[in-house]
Amino acid sequence: MYRDILIKQVKKAILEMEPDAEIILYGSRSRGNSTLLNLSEGVKLK
């Protein structure tokens, strides 16, 4: 359950900075080895 909350918070934070970003979760959440991939253009992170 904690992972689901964390994933939602990360997605929200990314979309606040770059609304057009594409965020992809891949891997196996059941095995605990999922990865978030953020695809965005022209965003400078501080």
Buried (B, 14 or more C-beta within 10 A) or exposed (E): EEEEEEBEEBBEEBBEEBEEBEBEEEEEEEEEEEEBEBEBEEEEEE
